[in-house]
């Protein structure tokens, strides 16, 4: 399916249409075994409200994958879920140090299975005027982690 068929914004002027100032994407991926049955979880929040408003949630099994592939798939799914809100800025929070450091350019992407996911994530992040990607400890990523485990337990 094309991005438009899935409700995602196309690149170009529509991607910069007025929307929210900031969305926060918490994402997590995990596999039971490495590789093994895997799932992703992501939540998109509007932090301008107290408490933050939950705008979108992703929780799904993705088949057999490695932990790192699941982490990237969770990021991509979270960014795709955030796209319809047309925010000017995005903050991404993930407990995968590898994912965060690769996005920052501090680590190279050596695994060829991760390269297309990395490229897709960078393309989605390029739609924003400002991007803040940060590593958070697992204890601060509990919602996304719970979404991963719920998907794995349901399967």
C-alpha positions in Angstrom: 0.0 0.0 0.0 1.1 3.5 -0.6 1.6 6.0 2.3 -1.5 7.8 1.3 -3.6 4.6 1.4 -2.4 4.0 5.0 -3.3 7.5 6.1 0.3 8.8 6.2 1.3 12.2 4.9 3.1 12.4 1.7 6.3 14.3 1.6 6.0 17.9 0.4 3.8 20.8 1.3 1.1 18.6 3.0 3.7 17.3 5.4 4.2 20.9 6.6 0.5 21.8 6.9 -0.5 23.4 10.3 -0.7 20.9 13.1 0.6 20.4 16.6 3.8 22.0 17.7 5.3 18.9 19.3 4.6 15.1 19.5 6.6 12.7 21.6 7.1 9.1 20.4 8.1 6.4 22.9 9.0 3.2 21.1 10.2 -0.3 22.0 10.8 -3.6 20.3 11.6 -7.0 21.6 12.2 -10.6 20.7 11.9 -13.7 22.8 15.0 -15.3 21.6 17.4 -13.4 19.3 16.1 -14.0 16.8 12.7 -15.2 18.0 9.0 -14.2 18.1 9.1 -10.4 18.1 6.7 -7.5 18.7 6.7 -3.7 18.6 5.2 -1.1 20.8 4.9 2.7 20.4 2.9 5.5 21.9 2.5 9.0 20.4 1.8 11.7 23.0 0.8 15.4 22.9 2.8 16.8 25.8 1.0 20.2 25.7 -1.7 18.8 28.0 -1.5 17.6 31.6 -1.4 14.7 31.6 -0.1 14.2 28.1 -2.8 13.2 25.6 -2.3 9.8 24.0 -2.7 10.4 20.3 -1.9 6.9 18.9 -0.8 3.5 20.1 1.0 0.7 18.2 1.2 -2.9 19.6 1.7 -5.8 17.3 3.6 -9.0 16.6 6.0 -8.8 13.7 7.0 -12.5 13.3 10.5 -13.7 13.9 13.1 -11.0 14.2 16.1 -9.9 16.2 15.8 -7.4 19.0 17.5 -4.7 16.9 15.2 -5.2 14.0 12.2 -5.0 16.4 13.5 -1.8 17.9 13.8 -0.2 14.5 10.4 -1.5 13.3 8.9 0.0 16.5 10.5 3.4 15.8 9.2 3.4 12.2 5.7 2.4 13.3 5.7 5.1 15.9 6.8 7.8 13.5 4.2 6.6 10.9 1.5 6.8 13.6 2.7 10.3 14.5 2.6 11.6 10.9 -1.1 12.4 10.6 -0.7 14.9 13.5 1.5 17.1 11.4 3.7 18.3 14.2 6.5 20.8 13.6 8.8 19.0 16.1 9.2 15.4 17.3 10.9 14.0 20.3 11.7 10.3 20.2 12.4 8.3 23.3 13.8 4.8 23.1 15.6 2.4 25.4 17.8 1.0 22.7 21.2 2.7 22.9 22.2 1.2 19.5 19.2 2.7 17.8 19.6 6.2 19.4 23.4 6.3 18.7 23.0 5.2 15.1 20.3 7.9 14.5 22.7 10.5 16.1 25.4 9.4 13.8 27.7 8.3 16.7 27.5 4.6 15.6 27.6 3.3 12.1 24.9 1.0 10.8 26.9 -2.1 10.0 24.0 -4.7 9.9 22.6 -4.7 6.4 19.2 -5.8 7.8 19.0 -2.6 9.7 20.0 -0.3 6.9 16.5 -0.1 5.2 14.8 0.5 8.5 17.4 3.1 9.5 16.9 4.8 6.1 13.1 4.8 6.5 13.4 6.2 10.1 15.6 9.0 8.8 13.2 9.8 6.0 10.3 10.0 8.5 12.3 12.2 10.8 13.3 14.5 8.0 9.6 15.6 7.8 10.0 17.6 11.0 11.6 21.0 11.5 13.2 19.9 14.8 14.1 16.4 15.9 15.2 15.3 19.4 16.2 11.7 19.8 17.2 10.5 23.2 18.0 7.3 25.0 15.9 6.6 28.1 16.3 3.8 30.7 13.7 1.0 30.4 12.1 2.3 33.6 11.1 5.5 31.7 9.8 3.6 28.7 7.3 1.4 30.5 4.3 2.1 28.3 6.0 1.0 25.1 7.6 -1.9 26.8 4.2 -3.1 28.1 2.8 -2.8 24.5 5.5 -5.1 23.3 4.9 -7.7 26.0 1.1 -7.5 25.5 1.5 -8.2 21.8 3.9 -11.1 22.5 1.7 -12.6 25.2 -1.4 -12.3 23.0 0.2 -14.4 20.2 
